[in-house]
C-alpha cells in the first residue's frame, strides 16, 4: 500500500480541480494522471501534456468531440483513490 505524497485540505464549496495544478506541481514529475469526468478541463489536460504526462480522463457529455482515453487504465483508478 502506498502513502500520499501530498495532502491538501480544501473547503467543501470549491471544486477539487481548482487544486489539481498545485498538487501536480508539488508531487513532481509524473507520467500519467487518472481522474474522473470532473477533471475534464482543457487547462488541466494542457498542464499534463506540457509536463509530458498522459491524461486518462473520460470526456464530459458536454464535449462535442470526446477525447479518447485508455479505458483499461481508467477501470483501475480505484486502486489509487
FENVENTA-V182427 format. One record per residue. N is the residue number from 1. RES is the residue in three letters. PSI is psi in whole degrees, -180 to 180 (999 if undefined). Layout:
N,RES,PSI
N,RES,PSI
This chain:
1,UNK,141
2,UNK,161
3,UNK,151
4,UNK,143
5,UNK,-34
6,UNK,140
7,UNK,129
8,UNK,127
9,UNK,141
10,UNK,157
11,UNK,150
12,UNK,-13
13,UNK,13
14,UNK,136
15,UNK,142
16,UNK,-30
17,UNK,-24
18,UNK,-27
19,UNK,-6
20,UNK,-48
21,UNK,-40
22,UNK,-44
23,UNK,-42
24,UNK,-42
25,UNK,-38
26,UNK,-29
27,UNK,-36
28,UNK,-165
29,UNK,133
30,UNK,157
31,UNK,-18
32,UNK,162
33,UNK,117
34,UNK,125
35,UNK,163
36,UNK,-178
37,UNK,-24
38,UNK,-20
39,UNK,12
40,UNK,87
41,UNK,138
42,UNK,-37
43,UNK,-42
44,UNK,-42
45,UNK,-41
46,UNK,-44
47,UNK,-44
48,UNK,-44
49,UNK,-40
50,UNK,-31
51,UNK,1
52,UNK,15
53,UNK,147
54,UNK,129
55,UNK,123
56,UNK,83
57,UNK,120
58,UNK,150
59,UNK,149
60,UNK,162
61,UNK,-15
62,UNK,-12
63,UNK,131
64,UNK,-39
65,UNK,103
66,UNK,145
67,UNK,127
68,UNK,150
69,UNK,163
70,UNK,102
71,UNK,-33
72,UNK,-46
73,UNK,-39
74,UNK,-38
75,UNK,-24
76,UNK,7
77,UNK,-26
78,UNK,-17
79,UNK,-22
80,UNK,-8
81,UNK,999
